[in-house]
Amino acid sequence: MDNGALISNLRKEVAEFRDDRDWKKFHNPKDLSIALSIEASELLELFLWKDHVSAAKIKRDRRQLKRIEEEVADIFIYMLSLSDVLELDLSDVVTEKLRKNARKYPVRKSKGSNKKYTEL
């Protein structure tokens, strides 16, 4: 199965989960965007006050890693839900954004650099 089909299938599973619970009436772009931001903040909270070394070690802490997995899944579920409501093809929009970023960040200028494209 190609990535586009995989994402499409996941989107359908999420929509089915939502529809089985009659939640579609709550799923509008504004509220899904807010929910997505909240879940991203919950992921950030797991790294709060950790230095870079401690944050890197988190992947060896099974308990913490499980919490991260849950937040990442929540974020992705809300992203799939938002793409469903807005009828966006995530495979297409991500591919297009990568192409756009490739023009903004050519390898010869950006390799090994953390500068924004306007500073390259």
C-alpha positions as CSV (number, residue, x, y, z in Angstrom):
1,M,0.0,0.0,0.0
2,D,1.4,3.4,-0.9
3,N,1.6,6.3,1.6
4,G,-1.4,8.1,0.0
5,A,-3.6,5.1,0.4
6,L,-2.4,4.5,3.9
7,I,-3.2,8.1,4.9
8,S,-6.6,7.9,3.1
9,N,-7.4,4.7,5.0
10,L,-6.5,6.2,8.4
11,R,-8.6,9.3,7.6
12,K,-11.6,7.0,6.8
13,E,-11.0,5.1,10.1
14,V,-10.9,8.3,12.1
15,A,-14.1,9.6,10.3
16,E,-15.8,6.3,11.0
17,F,-14.9,6.5,14.7
18,R,-16.3,10.0,14.8
19,D,-19.4,9.1,12.9
20,D,-20.1,6.1,15.1
21,R,-20.3,8.5,18.1
22,D,-22.2,11.2,16.3
23,W,-19.5,13.7,16.8
24,K,-19.4,15.2,13.3
25,K,-21.5,18.1,14.5
26,F,-18.7,19.2,16.8
27,H,-16.0,18.8,14.2
28,N,-15.6,22.2,12.5
29,P,-12.3,23.7,11.3
30,K,-12.1,26.2,14.2
31,D,-12.6,23.6,17.0
32,L,-10.4,21.0,15.3
33,S,-7.7,23.6,15.0
34,I,-8.0,24.4,18.7
35,A,-8.0,20.7,19.6
36,L,-4.9,20.2,17.5
37,S,-3.1,23.1,19.2
38,I,-4.1,21.8,22.7
39,E,-2.8,18.3,21.9
40,A,0.5,19.8,20.5
41,S,0.8,21.7,23.8
42,E,0.3,18.5,25.7
43,L,3.2,17.0,23.8
44,L,5.3,20.1,24.5
45,E,4.5,19.8,28.2
46,L,6.3,16.4,28.3
47,F,9.5,18.2,27.4
48,L,9.1,21.3,29.6
49,W,12.1,22.1,31.7
50,K,14.2,19.3,30.2
51,D,17.6,20.2,28.8
52,H,18.6,18.8,25.4
53,V,20.4,15.9,26.9
54,S,17.4,14.9,29.1
55,A,15.0,15.4,26.2
56,A,17.1,13.1,24.0
57,K,17.1,10.4,26.7
58,I,13.4,10.4,26.8
59,K,13.1,7.8,24.1
60,R,14.7,5.2,26.5
61,D,12.1,5.9,29.1
62,R,9.3,3.5,28.2
63,R,6.7,5.3,30.4
64,Q,7.5,8.7,29.0
65,L,7.7,7.4,25.4
66,K,4.3,5.8,25.8
67,R,2.9,9.3,26.8
68,I,4.6,10.8,23.8
69,E,3.1,8.2,21.5
70,E,-0.4,9.0,22.9
71,E,0.0,12.7,22.3
72,V,1.5,12.2,18.8
73,A,-1.4,9.9,17.9
74,D,-3.9,12.5,19.2
75,I,-2.2,15.2,17.1
76,F,-2.3,13.0,14.0
77,I,-6.0,12.1,14.6
78,Y,-7.0,15.7,14.8
79,M,-4.9,16.5,11.7
80,L,-6.7,13.7,9.9
81,S,-10.1,15.0,11.2
82,L,-9.3,18.5,10.0
83,S,-8.2,17.3,6.6
84,D,-11.4,15.4,6.3
85,V,-13.7,18.3,7.2
86,L,-11.8,20.6,4.8
87,E,-11.5,17.9,2.2
88,L,-7.7,18.1,1.9
89,D,-5.6,15.3,0.6
90,L,-2.8,15.2,3.1
91,S,-0.5,13.3,0.8
92,D,-0.9,16.1,-1.9
93,V,-0.5,19.0,0.5
94,V,2.5,17.6,2.2
95,T,4.2,16.7,-1.1
96,E,3.5,20.2,-2.4
97,K,4.8,21.8,0.8
98,L,8.0,19.7,0.5
99,R,8.5,20.9,-3.0
100,K,8.0,24.5,-1.9
101,N,10.4,24.1,1.0
102,A,13.0,22.5,-1.4
103,R,12.9,25.8,-3.4
104,K,13.2,27.9,-0.3
105,Y,15.9,25.7,1.3
106,P,18.2,24.5,-1.5
107,V,20.7,21.9,-0.3
108,R,23.7,23.9,-1.4
109,K,22.7,26.9,0.8
110,S,20.9,25.2,3.7
111,K,22.8,22.0,4.4
112,G,23.9,22.0,8.1
113,S,22.4,25.5,8.7
114,N,19.5,26.4,11.0
115,K,19.0,29.8,9.3
116,K,15.6,30.7,7.9
117,Y,15.3,30.8,4.1
118,T,15.3,34.7,4.2
119,E,18.8,34.6,5.8
120,L,20.4,32.1,3.4
